[in-house]
């Protein structure tokens, strides 16, 4: 065997250990490092603008044709569509069982479908924008703004931001630089409406003239025998002045003409009103979000980027501030350092426990196995492309309590045989032979327990998959080391303790009195097996009974020095009114002593600064979002609650959500009711009823409806008879008014590499209210030489009426989503139970054809649980086969399964005693506790089967086997509990439930191991393994021969 070769040749052993260290360190340095796992981009958005169209027209003319085309693709799992005034948004969810490469293929095929449908969209609809980068996690976010007290123009800010972006893209391993809040610069031609009417021109006429005057068309090529020359027509726009000098109308009699400057002001400026803005600590800015290539180390990349940043700052223009608003590397280093610190503390406790229970030599062997196993696992993780982040490190922590088990039992078994007088080589070989089956079986059962998490798909799979993969890899590596390197080290180091004077620090502490009491209790349990089984089983039964007291949770929140605000104004609000509220909020936030930085994005989503945040808002004038950094992560949650109360009172004109950062896959709202039905009006009425019911619940801060009360709109009501007499059509008037208000593009000015489009429109002061709209001049048709105009007031009137409500769709069916947001720290499951109780006591009647379901946190959790349960049948079959092959007994297999069930109950009891919620991370801990519990069960039962006396029903022999096994079982239990103790005491939201589920379950599992398994073996009739009997009979015959 390998262990024998390593024992006999110390050079081989040293070479193997050295190779593991070198390969492990090299692999670790090659692994990617980031703060959190990356979310597979299985969600994309499709946004189409149809200015001026009502939600019903947007739905029928834009949303539904696109939706029908997208639904034809077999790999599209779900479509969520929203049709609001002038905007169609479709969120596409691909089948998350697909690989990243297949998802990219799906997006490419869907783009082709969208392009084909786009050709048939109505005139005036924009080209659909397909975005599959909703889950980009940026490594750094840079803010470029003016120095305090310095005023720079938006155009200069734009140029500096673009210049920085070009330079940043050259930093090695940079994948992408994306800008937010970048000013849109253009040449504004603001025309005097009276002058325009006097000349008999429309906005379209002016735009057409500008386009023709901007000569950019090549005039061919002059080819001669000796040369070839390109011909161009001079006269393209090269500045705002060239636009001013353009003739818009000529006078043939006087040989003079009317220039643009005669009827309009021409300026180079930011588009007005702007479509987006960014503020950094109160100053106008542009955000540059930096994305690193996948698989690289964020700390090294960040250091390289910081060097570039320092060099760039040194040469940047005066009066410009370039600062880092978010740096993932700092959080990554702090998070990984915290986990590493807990691991080191856990290892120290493990070694201290083993030093007391097994002696310093055994403690040294186990202490060496921990780093060797970790380094060997780095090789496998590097091959599997699993980066180092919080969840993969969590997997290492889970494995810490499990991987010492193998080394402990092998070391203690060698020690036991040495005490019986065996030589070192013989003791080592007997220990490996005795422990191979139990260790392989225990490892296989634990690996199978984590398999559903390892193969879990979707965002939850991205989150949990790396954790389970790390656990599996480390368990397999631990098994290999426990059967090879550990026995070789034990055979070389442990014999020395046998020749020395027996002291507790050499061979472990021996508590004679405690051992006698323990032996007496085992005798009692074997004498009264049924009573012992019932008493021991009552503890996990109590745990299962306490499950109803546990509050369900999806993923825990985080303890970060970050929070964010979402501000939503009334639907009729413009970006200026949104900005006014934002500036007041910004002053309040920056006056708060606990806040050290505030950055705002107005009109669009900011760059995603956490892996589960989406950037999916564009051209939203009533939307703003703030990224806020605090000074103390431990006080952030209390600050969130206080700010929410303050802002709700102070700013009733806006819906302001003060939100914290949560772990896990993205969830739009913690509590959600989704209503399905055919009629929008009915859905709106039902939605309002559910919203009011939610608002009555405690700890609900805000509610939202996807089909909300409509915003007001201005509606022109024309006199049909006047339209007929004047020869005007409604569509013609709509196009003219749209041109007056939004303008028309004609030509462009080239400055360096920038193309500034020229927009012709009415002066903004000419259409600020309803009276000015009625004075807009409409040209009459059929008057080419001397056109006549009539004001809008002459052909109709206008009224302010409610607009159509937004229309939501899911997979082709109309929906209304009712969302509720909770006070920070309140678990969504608690609020959901209150809502369900309210609906049971006083149900909201639903018409035929209507139904509702719960979404949000509970919906996502149910989906994850269903995905976890999916492969359970296969896993249980493999688990059954593993245990059956280990014991060769159906009765003992049933007993082992009973121990697995008891392990669940014990972990639930530990969570209930310390009042922790039952979330996904707690469930990971429950699964982790199974490994230690089943390992102890297998070791005890296999020792019974391999002992002729115990397997024949001799209860004294059974007691002796339990006493022999108790040393390493207790050592394993104490080391596991000690290893997780630092995480329990950490006090964060993430670690304690998870650590308590493992540590508490393992600690309580000793009762099952000692007081349920042995007496149950007696009650089952001491089942034997006939394979062992045949081997013993064959050995006896060989001895006689």
N, C-alpha and C positions, 0 to 999 in steps of 0.2 A: 504494500500500500504506500501511497505518497508520504503519509506521516512517518512511516518507518524509515524511508529513504532520507527524509529531511532530518530525522533524529540521528541517524547513523552518520550522516555527512553534514557537519556543521557549516561547511562552506556553501553547500547547496541552500541551506536555510538562510544564511546571511545574504547570499546572492538574491534569493527570492524576496526577502524583506526589502533589500536595497532597490530591487527592480520595481516593487510595488510603490515605494516612496517616490522614485524618479518619475515613473509613468503617471502616478497619481497627481503629483505636483504639476507636471507638464500638462496633463489633461485639464486640471483646474484652471491653469493660466489661459487655456484655449477656450474655456467655456464662456458663453455670453453672460453678461451680468446686467440686470435691470431690476427695477423696484418690484414690479408685479408682472404676472403672466400677460402675454399679448392675447387679445381677443381675435379669433378668426373672423375676417371681414365677411360674414355671411349675410349682412344687411346692407342694402343700398337704398338710395332715394332718387326719385325722379321728379323734377320740379319744372312746371311749365307755366308761363305767364300769359294771361289773356286779358290785357287791361280793359277795364270797364265792363266786363262780362259778369253777370250775376252768378251766384253759386250753382243755380240749376242749369244755366247755359254752360258753365265750366264743366259741370258733371257730365252732361249729355254730349257736348261737342269735343271735350278734351279728355277728361278723366276716363270715361267709359271706353272709348276706342283704345286708349293706351292700356287700360286694365285688361281688356279682352285679349289684346295681343300678348301681354305678359303672361296671362294665365294659360296660354297654350303651351308654355314651356314646362316639361315634366318635372324639372328640378326646382320650380318655384313652390315653396311651401305655403307662404301666406302673403297676402297683399293687404295693406292698410292704406286707404286712400282718403284724402280730404280735399273737398272743393269749397273754397271760400271766394270772396269777391275778387276776381281777376287772377287767382292763383290755384293751380292744381298741384297737389303733392301726393306722391305715391311712395310708400315705404315698402320695399321688396325684401322678403326674407327667403333666402335660398335654403335648400335642405342641408342642415348642418352635419349630416353624415358624410357630406362630400369632403374631399381633401381640398387644401388651399388651391392647388393647381386646377382642380375641377371647378371650384367656385369662380376662379378667374375666367375659365372657359365659359361658364354660365353668364357672367357679366358681359363678356364679349358678344355672345349670341343675343343677349337681351338688347344690347346697344344696336345691333343690326335690326331687330324687330322694331325698336323705337324709331330708328331712322326711316324705316319704310312707312310707319304710321304718320310720322311728322309731316310727310309730303301732303297728306290729306287733312291736316288740321285746318281750322278756319283761318281766313286771312286776319292778320293782327295778332295771332298767337305766336309766341316766341318759340325758338327751337328748344325742345326739352333738354334739361341739364341732368345728366346721369352722374351721380356721385357715389362711389363705392369706398370712400375713405372716411366713413363716419366714425370709426373707432381708432383713429390714429392717436398714438400717445407720443407727445413731443418731449424730447429730452431737455430742451431749453426754450424759454420764451423771452425774447429780447424786446424791450420797449425803446423806441427812438422818439424823442421829444425835444422841445426847446429848453434851454436852461431857465431856471426860475427868474422871472422878470424880463426875459427875452421873447420877442414876438417874431415868429417866422411864418411865412405864408404856407397854406396847404400844399401849393405846388412845389415849394422847396422841400417841405417835409416828405412829399411823395418821392422826389428825386433822390433824396438821401436814403430813404428806406429801400428803394430799388437798387441803389448802388451797394448798400450793405448786403442785401440779399444775394447779389451777384458774387460778392466777395465770399460770403459764407458758404455758398455752394461749392467752393473750391477746397474747403476743409476736408481732409481725408475722412472717408466713411460717412459723409453726409448724404442722406438719401434725397431729402427734399427740404426746401425752405418755402414756407407759405405765409403770406401776409394777411393781416386783418386790420380793418380800419383805414385802408389805403385810400386817400382822397382820389376821386375821379375828376381829372382835369379836362377841360374842354374849352373851346372858343364859343362864348355865348354871344349870340346876335339877338339882342332884346329890342323888339320892333315896336314903334309907336303905332297903336291900333288905328288912330285917326288918319295918320299919314298913309298907312297901308290901304285903308278904305278909299282914300282920296285918289290914290294911284290905281285903284281897281285891281289890286293884287291880293292874293291869299298867301298864307304861310307856305303852302305847297309850291306856289310859284317862286317864292324867294329861295326856298331850299333847292328847287330844280335849277334855278339860275346859278346858285353857288356851286352846285355839283358840276355844271357844265363849264364854269369858269376855272375850276380846279383841274387844269389839263394834266393828266397823268398817262395818257394813252400814247404809246410809241407810234411814230409816223413812218415806220418802215426802215429800210436800209439802202444806202447808196453804195452800189457795187461797181467797182472799176477793175481793170486788169491788174493794177498794182496795189489796190487797197480796198477796204470795205468800211464804210462809216455808218454808224447808227444815227437815225434822224429822230429828233424829239421836238415837240412844240413847247416853247418856253411859256411860263405863265402859271405854274402850279403855286398853290398857297405856301409861302414860306414864313409868314408871320401874321399876327392879327392885323397889321396895317394893310397887308395885301387883301385881306378880306374886306376891310373898310372901303378900299378903293374900287371894289367890284361894282360895275354898273348893273343896276337892277332894272332900269327902264330908260330907254333912249327917246329923244325928241328929234325926229328927222328934220323938222322945219328949222329949228334953231341950232341944229348940229350939237346940241348939248344932251346931257343925260342925268339921271338920278342915280347917285351912288348909294351903297349900303349905309355909309356914314351919314347920309342925309335923313334917313328915316329910322336909324337904329343906333344903339350904343354897342360897340364890339369890345369885349374884354376877354382876357385869358384868365379863367378862374375855375374854382371848384364848381362842380355841378350843383345847382340849387333847385330844390333842397337836396342835401347830400343823402345818399342811400345808406351810408354807414359812417360811424365815427368810433374813435377809440380815445379813452382818457387814461392817463397814467398819473396817479397822485394829483389829480385835478387839472393836468395839462393835456392839451391835444397831442396825440401820439399815434404811432403806427406800431403794431405788434408783428414781430417776425418769429414764427414758430419753426423750430429746428427739429427735424426728424433724423434719427440715426439709422443706418442700415441694420437690418435684423441680424442678430447673432453676434454682435460686437459688445464690448464691455463699456457700459455707460460711464464708469469712473475714468477710464483712460480717454474715452472720446471727449468727455467734459473737460479734462485737463488740457487736451489739445485745442479744444475750442476756446477755452479761456485765454490761452496764449495768443491765439488769433485775435480775440476780442481786445486784449490789451494793446496789441500792435495797431489795430484799427482805430482804437480810441485816440492813440497818440497822434494819428495823422488826420483825424476827422475835422470837419469844419468847426470853427469857433461858434460858441453859443448852442451847441448841440449836446444833448445828454443821451448816452447809450448805456442802458442798464439792464441787468438780468432780473426779470420779474419772477421767473420760476426756473429752478434747476433740479432736475430729477436726480442727479448724482448725489446731492446732499441727502435727500430722503432715502435713496438706495443705500448709501453707506451707513446712515443711521439705523435703518431697518435691519440690514444684514449684520451690522455690528451688534445690535441688540439681541438678535437671534443667536449669533455666535457667542455672545457673553452668557446667555442662558444655557447654551450647550456646554460651554466650558464649566459653568457652575454645576450643571447636572453631572458632568463627567467627574468633577471633583467629589461630589457627594457619592457617586457610584463607587469610586475608588476607596473613599473613606469607609463606606459600608463593607466593602469586600475586605478591606484591611482588618476590620474588626471581626468579621464572620469567618473568613478563610485564611487570614494571615497575609503578610506583605508579599510573599512570593506569588501566591495565587492572584492577589490584587494587581501585581505588576503584569502578570500574563494577560489578564483581562484588560488592563489599562492600555497595553500595547495593541490588543486586538481592535480597540475602538478607532484609533487613527488609521491603522492599516485597512480596516474595512471601509472607512470613509474615503481614503485615497484610491482604493481599488474601485469603489463605486464611481469615482470621478471619471474613470476610463469608460465605463459603460454609459454614463450620462452624456459624455462628450460624443460617443458614437450615436446615441439616440437623439442628439441635438436638444437636450433639455437644459435650458440656461439656469443660472443661479439667480433666484429671486425669492421673495418671501415664502411662496408656497412650496417650492422645491426644498428650501431650508426647513420648512415645517415638516416635510417628509423625512428629512434627516433627524429631526427631533423625535418624530414618532418612532422611527427605527431605533433610536438610541435606547429606548426602554425595552426593545425586543431583541436587538442583536447581541446584547451582553448575555442573554439567556443561554445560547449555545456554548459560548466560551466558559460560562460559569459551570454548567453541568458537566462538560468534558473535564475541566480542571478538577472539579470536586470528585469526579469518578476516578480519575488517575490517583488523586490523593487517597481515596478510600482503598484502592488496591495496593498502594504502597504501604498503607498501615497494616494491611493483611499479610505483608511480607513478600510481595511480588517484586521482582526486579523492575527497573525503570522501563525497559523495553516491553516487558510482558504486561506491566500495568497500563502502559500507553495503548498497546494493541487491544487489550481487553476493554478498555474504556471506549475506544473508537468503535469496536464491534458492538458493545452494549448500547451505545448512544446513537449509532447511525440511523436506525429505523425511527426512533422517537424524534430525533432532530429533523430528519427529512420530512416526516409526517407533519410535525408541528409547523415547519416552514411552509410546506405545501398548503396546509389549511389556512394559514395567515395570508399567504399570497392570493389564494382563491377569494378570501374575504375582501381583499382590496381590488380584485380584478374588475368588478363593476365600475368603480371609480376610474380605474385606469383606462377603460374603454368608453367612458362617458363622452358623448358628443355635445356640440354646441358650446355656448359661452361658459356654462357650468363645467363642461369637460375641459375647456381651456384653463379654468380656474383650479379644478380639483385633479385633473389628469396628471399634472406634473408631480403633485404631492404623492399620489398613489404609485406612480412610476418610481419615484425615489425610494419609497418604502419597499417596493418589490425588489428593486435592484439591490438595496442594502441588505435585505434579508437573504437573498441568494448569495451575495458575497460573504455575508456573515456565516452562512452554512458551509461554504467552501473553506473559509479560514478555520472554522471550528473543527473540521474534520482533517485538516492538514497542518497548518502552522501552529495552532493552539496546542494540539497533542505533542508536537515536537518540542515546543517551548516548555510545556508542562513536564515532559520526560527529562528535560535537561535541568530545570530549575527546582522542581518540587522535591526530588530525593534529598537535597541538602537539608530540608526542614526535618526529615525523618531522623537524621543523624545528630541534630542539634537538640539541646534541652527544650522540652515542650513548654512553650510560653504562648500567650494569646496572640502576640504580634507575629509569631512565626507560623503557627498552625491554626489560628483563629480562636475566638473565645468559646469556651465551653461552659454553659450554665447548667450545672448538674441538677439543681433543684427544679429549674424550669423544664429541663428535659424529662425529669421524672413525672412532673405534673402533666406535661404534654402526652407522655406515654400512657398515663392513666386515662386521659380523656380519649385517646384513640382506642384503648381497651374497652372503654364504656360504649363508644360508638359502634365497635364491632360486636359487642355483646347485645346491644339493643339497636340493631341496624335500622329498623323501621322508624323508631323514634328519632334517631340521629338524622335520617334522610328527611323526615318531615320538618324537623327544626331547622336544618340547614337550608332546605328549599323554601322555607317561609320568608327568608331574607330577600331573595330575588323576586318572589311573589309580591312582597311589599313594594319592591321597586317598580314592578309592572303596574301595581295599583296606584302608584304615585305619578304615573305618566300623565294622567288627567290634570294634575296640578302644574305640570310644566307648560310654560308658554312657548308655543312654536315660533321659530324664527327662521328666516331664510339665511342671510349672511349678516354677520355683526357689522356695526359701524367701525370707524377707525378713530384713533386718537391722534389727530394731526393738527398742525397749526394753520389749517386752511378751512375756509368756508366759502360759499358763493351765494349770490343773490340773483334771483330772476324777477324782473320787473315787466309786467304786462299791463299796458295802458288800454283804455277803451278802443274798440276796433276802428273808430273814426279818427283816432289821434294821429297827428303827424310827428315826424321825427324831432321837430323843434320842441314840441310840448313834452315829448319823452325825454329829450336832453335837459329840459328845464327841471324836471323831477329828478333826473339822475344827478345833476349838479348839487341839488339840495341834499340828496341821499349821500353823495360823496363827501360833502362837508360834515354831515353827521357822523359818518363812519370814520373819517380821519381825525375827528375830535375825540374819538373813543380811545382811552389810554391803552387798552388791550390790543389795538389794531396798529400794525406797523406799515402796511401797504395796501392800497386799493387800486385796482385796474378795471376799467369798464370797457365793454363792447356794446355799442348802441346800433340797432338796426340789423344785427347779425349775431350768431353765436360766437363766443370767443374761442381761441384755440383750446383743445382738450388738454387739461393739465392732470387728468387722472384717467386710468386705462378704461374705465367703464362710463365715461361721459361722452355724449354725442355732440358733434357740431353740425346741427341740421337746420339752423335758421338762417335764411337769407332774405334780403329785401323786405324786412319786417319793421316798418317805421315805429310801431308801438311796442317793440321788444328791446330789452336791455339786460345785460348780464354782467355781474361783477365778480372778479376773483379777489379774494380778501385773504391776507396773511395776518395771523395773530402772533402775539408775543409768548403765549403759553398754551401748549396743546392741551393741557389738563383743564384749562378754563374755557376752552372753545365751545363746548356743548352748552354750558351755562350762558355764555355770551349769545349763542344762537337763539336760545329761548327768550332772552331779554330783548334782543334786537327785534325779534318777530313781534313781540307785544308792543314795543315802542313804535315801530313803523306802521303797524296796523292802525294805531290811533292817530298818528301824525299825517299819514298819506292815504286817506280813504279813496282818493281818485284813481288809485292804481292797485293792482293786485301784486303784492310783494311777497316772495317766498324766500326766507332765509334758511338755507339748507347746508347740511354737513356732508362729509364724504363717507360713503358706505362701501363695504367690500362686496365682491361678487359680481355677477353679470348685471347689465344695465336694466333698471326698472324705471318706467316713466313716472309712476306714482306709487307710494306704499300701499294705498287702498284704492280699489277700482271696481266699478260695476259697469259691465258692458251690456247695453240693451240692443236687441236685434229686432228689426221689423221693417215693413215696406214703406210706411208713410213718415215723412220727415217731421210733419207737424205733431203727429202722435208721439214720435220718439222724443221730440222736444218737451212735450207736456210730461211724459213719463220721466224723462231725465230730470226735470225740475222737481218732481216729487221725490225722486231718490236723492237729489242733491239736498233738499230740505231735511230729509230724514238723516242724512250723514251729518249735516250741520248741527243737528240736535245732539249728536254724540259728544261726550267730553273729549278734550285733547285734539279736536279737529281744528286746525288753524285756517285752512282755506279749502274750497271746493272749486272744481272746474267742470265745464261741460264742453264736449266737442261740438255739439249742436247747441250753441248758446243763443240767447236773445240777439236778434239782428241789430246791426249798427244802422244809423240813419243814412239815407242817401238822397241826393238831389235828383228829382225825376222831371224831365221836360214833358209837358203835356201839350201837344200841338193841335191846332184847329185843322182838321182834315180838309175842309173846304178851302182854306187859305193855302194850304200846301198844294192842293190840286191846281188852283188858279195861278200860283207862282211857279209851278213846275218843279217843285222841290221834293226830294225823297228823304225819308227819315235816316236811312243809312248814310246818305250824302251829308246831311247836317251833322250826324254823329262823327263822321270822319273829319269834317271841318273844325268842329269844336275840339276834338282830340288834338288836332294839329295846332290850334291856338294855344291850348293849355300845356301839352307835353312837348310841343315843338316837333320839328322835322330836321333830320340830319342832311347836310349837303356839303360834301368835300371834307378835307382834313388838312391840318397844318403839321408838317414834319419838323420836329425839333430834336436834333441828335437822333436817337433811336426811338423817340416817343412820337406817337401819332395822336394828335389832338383833334378829335372830331368837331366839326362846326355845326352848332345847333341853332336853328332859327325858331324863335318863339315870341309870343307877346310879352311885353313888360309884365313882370309878376304883379305889379300894383294894379294892373288892369283887370285882374280876375280874383280879387281877394274875398268877394262876397257875392251874394245872389244878385244884387242890383247890377254889379259889373258884368256878371254872366249874361244877364238879359240884354245888355248893351252891345254884345258881340255882334259884328256885322257878318251877314251871310250873303255871299254873291248869288245873284240870280242867274240861272242858265240862259243861254241863247243871246248873250250881249257881248260878242267878241270885241267890238270896237270901243264901245262905251259902256262897260259893265255897271250895273246898278246893284246896290246893296240894301238889305233890309235888316233891322236889328231883330234879334231873337224875340224880343218882347212883342214884335208886330205879328208873329205867327203862333204864339203860344204863351204859356206861363210855366212856372216851375213850382214844385212842391217838395217839401222835405218829408219823405215817407220811410218806413222801415225797409231795410234791405232784406233780401232772402237770407235765411239762416245758413251757416256752413253745413255741408253735407259730408258725413263720414261713411266710408264703406270698408268692409272687411271681406275679402274673397268674394266680391260681387254682391254682398248683402249690406244693406244700409244699417249703420250702427250709431249709437250715441254713447260715448264714453263719459262716465261720471267719475271723476278723480277726486280723491281727498288726500290732504297732506296733514301730517301729524306733528304734535309737539316733539321736539328733539328728545330722544331717549325712550319714547313710548313705542312699544313693539306693535307692528301692524296687526299681528294675530289677535291681540287684545281688542283692538278697535273692530276687527272683523267679527269677533264673537258677539260683541255688543250689537253690531248691525244685524247679524243673523238672528239674534234674539228678538230685536225690534221687529224684523220682518216676519218672524213666526207669530209674534203676539198681535201684530197689526199689519197684515200683508197688504202690499200695494197691488190692486187688481190690474191684470194685464189683459188687453183684448186678445182675441184669437189671432194667431200668427205672430205674436210677440213673445219674447223670452229674454232672460238675462243670465249672465254668468259673472263670477267674481274673477277679477284679474289682479294686476299689481303684484305685490310681494307674494301673496298666497297662490296666485296663478302660476307664477314662475316657479315657486317651490314645488307645486304639484307636478309640473312638467319635469322638473329635475328628478323628483322621487319616482315618477313613472319610468324615466329613462334608466334610473338605477335599478329598478325592479325588473326591467326587461330581461336582462341576462341571468336573473337569479335562478331560473330553472336549470340552465346549463351549469352554473356555478355549483348549485346544490348537488347535482349529479356527480360532478367531479369530486366535490367534497366527500360525498358518500363513498365513492370508489376509493379515495385516499384513505379514509379511516377504516374502511372494510379491509383493505389490503394490509393495513397496519396490524389490526387485531385478529383478522380472520374469524370474526365473530359478529353476528348480527346484534346480539344483546349488548356487547360492548360498544358497537357502533351507535346504537340507540342511546347508550349512556353518554357517549362523547357528544352527540348532538344535544342531549339535555344540558350538558355543561355549557355549550355554546349559547343556548337559550338563557341559562342562568347568568352568563356573563353580560348579556344585554340588560337583564333586570338589575344587576348590581350597579352597572354604570348609570342607569336611570335613577336608582336610589341615591347615588352620590350626587347627581345633578340636583335632585329634589331637596336633599338635605341642605345644600348650600345655595339653593334658590337660583340656579343658573337656567337660562332658556335652552330649549332643545332646538338648536339650529343645525345647519349643515356641518359646521366645524365640530360641534358636540357629537354628531353622528359619526364623524371620522374618528373621534376619540373612542366611541363605543366599539367600533370595528377594531380599532387598535388593541383594545383590552381583551378581545377574543383570543389573540395570539398567545398571550401569557397564560390565560386560563386553560386553553386547550393543550398547551405544552405541558403544564403541570399534570393535567389529567392523563396525557399519553405516557409521561414518565412513570407515574404510579402504576397505571394498568399494565404497561409492558414489564415493569419489575415484578408484578404479581405473576404474569404469564411465564416469565423466565425463571421463576423460583419454583422448583418442584413442590416444595412444602406449601407455599402460599397458593399455588394453582390447584392444590388438592383440598383446599379449604381450611388449612391450619391458620387459625386466627393470630396466634403468636407470631408466626412467620410473616403474616400480613402486616402486623404492627411493626416488626423489625424493618420491613421494606419501606414502610411509610416513614419511619424514623431516619433510615438511611437517605431517603429522598428529601427529607424536610430541610436539610441544610442548604442545598442549592435552590430549593423552591422558595424558602424564606429569603435567601440572599437575592434571588431574582426579583421577588416582590419588593423588597426594601430598596433595591437599586432602581427599579422602575419608578417607584413612588418618589424616591429622592431625586431621580433625574428630572422629573416633571415638577418638583416642588418650586423651583425658581419661577416657572411659568405661571403656576397657580398664584404665587404671591406678587406677580408683576402688576396686577390691578388694571390691565387694559381690557377693552371689550373683546379683543380677538382671541387671546391665548387662554385665559382661565377656564371657560367652559370646556374647551377642547382638552386641556391638561387634566381637569378634574374628572372628566369622563374616563380617561385612561387610568390615571393614578388611583382614583377612588375605586374604580371597578376592579383593578388588579389587587388592591389592598384587601377588598372584601372577598375576592375570589379565593383567598387562602382558606376561608371557611368551607367553600365548595370542595376545594382540593382535598382537605383533610377529613371533613366530616360528612361529605355526601358521596364522594367517589368510592372510598373503601367500603363503607356499609352497603352502598348500592351494589358493589361487586359481590358482596355476600348474599344479598337478596336475589341477585340474578343467578345464583348457583355456582359462583366462581368459574365462569367460562374459561376453557383452555384453548390454547392455540395448538392444534394438532401438528402444525409444522415444527414447533419446538419439540414436541414429544417425539416425533419421528427422528429429528436430528439427535436428540438425547439417546434414543434407542440405538440408532446407528453408531453413535460414539461408543456406547457400552459394548456392542457386539465387536467393534473393532478392538477394544481393549482386551476382551476375552480371547480374540483370535491371536 
